[in-house]
Amino acid sequence: MVIQVMYAIIGAGPTGLSMARNLQKLGLPFLGFEIHSDVGGLWDADSPTSTMYESAHLISSKRMTEFKEFPMDDDVAEYPHHSELKRYFQDYAKHFDLYPHFEFETEVVRAERSGEQWKITTRRNGEEQTRVFDGLMLCNGTLHEPNRPELPGNFTGRVIHSSEYKTAKMFDGLRVLIIGCGNSGADIAVDAVHHASSVDMSLRRGYHFLPKFVLGRPIDTLGAGQMSLPRPIKQFIDGTVIKALVGKPSDYGLPDPDYKLYESHPVLNSLLLHYAGHGDVKVRKDIQHCDGNTVTFVDGSTGEYDLIVQATGYKLHYPFIDKAELNWDGPAPELYLNCFHPHSDNLFMMGMVEATGLGWEARNRQAEMVALYILQLKNGAASAKALQTKKTQHASERLDGGYAYLKLDRMAYYVNKQAYNKVLTAQIDALQADLPAAARAA
């Protein structure tokens, strides 16, 4: 049976919930699909698509991350544990009565165009159902599909990706090598120290390390981090302060980065520096070859390992839709403001945007902009028509704020927080300006 509903939302994590909330506020009908039995997405460790591990906490502070419309409770930690965030999203969905708008334990199998609409096939309890929608919002996240580089040679020990890591008990008595040092890699290394026989970390490049707290306050709530400063001044001020507080990575045996602060995502973890400085985490070079349990590094040194953990990040993954539909011919889809397709007005990529300190509120405002665009396009508003033209002409525009981001696939959808928010605000203000008074009040 084919049933018509208006807008489809795929995913009930923070992005899917904020998209649902903004459509709800404007009276635009929608139906959401979530593969798990509850909301929360990545932050619900019980979800089949979650990559949460036992010790995982938010890496930005709660006040800089939360939805403005729904602040976290005062008794929630400054850097909440994932279990606190799971409850936060459940409370959000209950507060705004979003649960009835989602079908849970429902997998999206296919999304394909059907004339001017979208034909979406879902599977629940082994049964498939196809429905037709006027528009489609992809809100299923960017941190589900592991990036697993092939190891050179033949390693006969166990190899896992950081997405498979759940508890440090798995390291008991093992010789562990961790490849990569993003925030997850640093967390895992710190966990492993207390259980493993040895912990080594193989690094191809250096990283900038930031402490989570400065003077008893979350670092992202302080000083230059809250000011819209010119790029060179911000990099100089923040870099000088960080160097004064924690020194250089090489002071702890880690390689110094060959790029400036904020040109890649910094690592918020001073505990790794502590353990590296104490010799509990041994820093190695890039891997040259594996043979049995022996790993040879590019500097000629070797190590024996039982387990390799690839903390090598994630790849964008939307298996239910043709890549060509997403204007995707490089490392990431090429979309205006990371969400607007240049030639389609009923397909939106939500949450495919990363920046230092962007938080969920910026993703909520992205959803607000999309919902307003849909409504105002239906109304024939000049603001929507102007945005329609702009997204066609500026899909390749990178709002990098002048930062020379590293040429990595994971940085392909990275933006500068201030530059992105400035354009986002301008677009929202323009779309709201010619709304009827009643809609603005709502």
N, C-alpha and C positions, 0 to 999 in steps of 0.2 A: 504494500500500500504506500502511495506517495502522499505525504502531508506537507503543506506549506506553512513554514514559520518564517519570521523575518530575518533575524541575524543569528549566526552560529558562532559560539565562542568555544575554542578548543583549549581546555586546561582550566583548572580551578586553583592555581597557585596565586601569588600576589598580583600578577599581571592580569590573569583571567578574572579575578574578583574585582579589581579596580575597573576593568572594562565593563563588567556586568553592572557595577554601581553607577557608572556614568551613563550607560544606556538607560538604566532604570530612572535616573534623575530627569532625563529628557523624555520619558514615556515611550522609548523606542523598544518594541518587543524583541526578545532574544531567547535563545536556549543554549545552555552550556553543556559541554561533554567533558567528563573527567574519568580517567582510567581507574583511579583509586576509589575507595569507598567514602572519602571525605575530602574536604578542602585542605589547602596548605601546600600542595605541590612538593617541591624540593624539600620544604621544611617539615614535612611529615615523614619521619624515618620509616614508617610502615608502608609507604607507597612503593609500588614496584618500580617507579622511575626515580625514586629519591637516591641521592648519593651521599646522604648524611652519615656521619660516623659518631660514635658514642660521645666524643669530647667536643664536637663542633659547636662553635658560638658564632654569632654575628661578628663580622670584622669591621663594621662601622657602628657608631654608637646609636642607641635606640632613638634619641631625639633627632638625629640627622637622617634617620632611615624610615621612621614610621609614617603612616598616612596622617596628614594634617587633620583630616576630618575625624580621625579615630586614634587619639594618642594612646600609647602604651601606659599601663598603670605605673604609678610612682614606685611601687615595690618590685617592679621588674628590673633586673640587673642592667647596668649601663651597656654591657655587651651580652645580650641574652643568649642562653642555651637554646638549642634548636627545639627542645620540648616546650619552652616558653613561647616561641614563635608559632609553633603548631597551634597552641591554645589561642594566641592572638588572632590568627586568621580564622579559626573556628568562631571566636567571639565576634569578629567583624562580620562574617557571613550571617550569623544569627541576628546581630543588631540591625542589619539592613535588610533582613529577610531575603537573602539571596539563595538559600538552600533550595526552595521550590523551583528555582529557575535552572537547576542543573540536573542532568542525568548522571548518576555515579556508576562506577564499575562498568563504564561504557568506553570502548576503544574506537577511535576514528580510524577506519580502514582505508577509505578513499575520499578525496575531495576533488571533484572535477567540474569543469564548466558545463552548464546546460543552457545554451543561449546566453541571456543576460543574468542568469542565476547560477547558483552553486548546488550541485547534487552531491550530497554527503551520505556516505554509507558508514554505519556504525555497527559494532558487534557487542552484544551483551548476552552473557550466559550461552555463548555459542551460536546465537541467532543474529542474523544480519538484518538491518533495516535501512532503507534509503529514504531520505527526505530532501526537499528542495528549499533553499534559503535565498534570500535576496542579497545577503552579504556574509562575509567570512572574516573572523578575527583569529589569527594564529597566536595563541597565548601559552603555548606548551613549553616555553623555556629554552635556554641555550646551554644548559649544563647536564645533559643526559647521555649524550653519545661520546664515549671515551675516545681520545686520540691515543692510539697505541702504535708508536713507531716501532719498526722491526729492529730487533737487537742484532748487531753484527756478530756472526759466528753462531755457535751452538751452546746456549746456556742450559744445563741439565737440572738446575734447581727450579723452584717455583717462581713464576712471574705473574704479578697481578697489576691492575691499574688502581689508582687511588680511589676510583669509584666503587671498588669492591671492598675497600677497607671499612670495617665496622667497629672493631674493638682492639685495643692494644694487647689483649691477651694472646692474640694470634702470633705475636712476636716472641713469646716466651722461649728463651734459650737459643734463638736463631741469630745467625749473622745476616744482617739486613743491609741492602743497598737501596737507597732512594734516589730516583732520577728526577731532577727538577726541583725547583724551590719556589713555587707559588705559595699562596697562603695555605692551601691544603698540604702541600709537601712539607712546609715548615711545621705545621701542626702535627703531622704524622711522625716526623723526626723527633719532636719533643715527646710525643707519647711513647715512641719506641724505646727511648733511652731507659725507661723504667722497667723494661721487660726483656729486651733483646740482649744477646751475648755481645754484639757490637752493632754500631750504627754508622754507616758511611753515607755520604751524599755526593752524587756526581752532578757537577754543574758545568754547563756549557758557557754561561755568561754570569756576570755579576748582577746583583739586585740591590735596590735601595730598601733599607729596613727602617720602619717607623715604630716607635713604642705606642701602645694603645692608650697609655695614660701619661700626661705631663702635668706636674703640680697637682696631682690628684683628680684631674679632669680628663675626659676623653679628648684625644688629640684633635679630632675633627671638629671640636666645638671652640677651638682656641684661635686667636690672633689672625694671622695672614690667611689661614684656611677659610675664614669667613669673609674675607675681603675680595672684591673684584679688582685685583691688582694687575698691572701689565705683566705679561709672562716672564720677562727676564728678572723683574723685581721679585715676583713671587717665588721663582725658582731660587734666587739668591737668598732671600730671607728664610724661607723654609729649609733650604739646604744647610745654611749656616747654623740654624737652631738645632736641626737634627744632628749635625756633626758635633756640636757642642754637648748634646745630651748623650749620644750613644757612640760617637766616634765614627771611624770608617769600617766597612765590612772587613777589610784586610787586617784590622786590629784584632779580629777574632779568627783569622785564618781563612776567611771567605774572600773570593775575588771581588775587587771593586768594580762597579758597573762602568761601562764605557759610554754611557749616555746620561743625560741630565735627569734630575728628579722630575717625575710625572710624565716622562716620555714612554714609560711602560707602567703597568700597575705596581705600586710599591707593596712590599710585604709588611703587614702589621703584625710583627711577632718579634719581641725582644728576647724571648726565652730561647729561641734558636741561637742567638748570639751568645747567650749565657752558656749554653751547653757546648757550643763550638769552642768558646774560649776556655772551657774546662777540659776540652779533649774528649768529651762524651759523644760528640758527633764529629767524625773525621771527614774533612772536605776533600773530595777527589776531583780530578779533571773529567773531561768528556770521555765516554767509553770508546775504545778503539776496537776491541775484540773480546768475544766470550768463548771459552773452551771448557766444557764441563762446569764445575763450580768456580772456575777461575775467570776473573774479569781483568783485562789489561786496559789501562787508561792511556790517553795520548801522550802522557809524559813518561811512559815506560813502566810506571809503577803497577803493581797487581794487588788483587785482594780476593779472598775466598768468601763466597756467600751462599746461603741457603735460600734466600728470598730476595727478589728484586721487586720494588714497588715503583711503577711508572707514574709519577705525579706530573704528567705531561699534558694536562688540560683536556679540553673537550672540542668537538666539532659540531657545527650547526647541523641539525638533523630534523628534517620534515618529511618522513618517508611516505606519507599518505598523499602527497601532492607533487605534481611534476615540477622540477626545478625551473623549467622555462616559465611557469606561471609566476614565479617570484622575482623575475628580472635578475637571475642569479647565474653569472658567468665567471665569477672569480671566487675569492675566499668567502665572500658574504653577498647576500642580495643587495643590489644597488637601489636604494629607496630614499625618497626625500624625508628628512628628519628620522631616518631609520625605520619608518613605518608606512609611508605613502608610496604605493606603486605608481610609477609615472604615467601609466596608461590605463589603469583600472580604478574605478571608484567604488568597488565593492569587495576589495581584498586588502586587508591591513595586517602588517607584521607588528605585533605588539611586544614590547619588552626586549627587542633585539637592540639594546643600547647599553653600553658600559662606559663608566667614567668614574674617576676617583671622587667619592662622596655624592654620587647622584641620588641614591636612596630610592625608596618605593614611591615617595611623593612625586618625584619627577616622572615616574612611569604612570602614576595616577593622572598627572596633568597631560601626559601624552594621550591617555585614554579619553580624557575630557576633550582634548582637541579633536580627536577622531569622531567622537559622538556628536560634537557641535558641527563638524564638517558634514556628517551624514544628514543631520537635521536641516542645516542651512542650504545644502545642495537641493534637498527636497523642496525647500521654500523658495528656491531661485535667488538666494541672497547674493549680492555682489561680492561679499567677503569670501564666500565659498567658491565662486567662480574665479576669483583672483588666486586663491590657493590652488585650485584645479590647474590653472595655467602655470603657476610657479612650480608645482611638483613635477610637471612634465619637463620643465626647462632646467631644474636644479637637482635632479635625482642624484647626481654624482657629487654634489657639494659635501665637503667634509668639514664639520664644525669642530675643528681641532684647536681653535684659539691660538694658532701659530706654533703649537708644540710639534716637534719633529718625532712623532710616534714611531716606534720600531716597526719595521716592515715584516710583521708577523701576521699569520692568519687570524689569531685571536684578537689582534688590534684592529682588524678591518672594520669593526662596528663600534670602535671606541671613539668617544667624543670628549670635548672639554666641557665640564659642568657649567661654567659661566656662559660660554658661547651658546651651548645648547639651550639652556634655560632662557636666555635672552630672546632667541627666536621663537621658542615655545610660547613664552608670555605674549609676544607680539601677535602671534597667530591666534591665540585664545582670545585676546582682547579684541581683535578685529572681528572674529566670528561672533563674539558676544554683543558687540556694539549694535548690530542691527537685528538682534533678537526682539521679539515682542516683549513688552514690559513684564507680562505674567511669567514668561519662560525665564527671564533673567532673575526674577524673584525666587523662582523655584530652585 
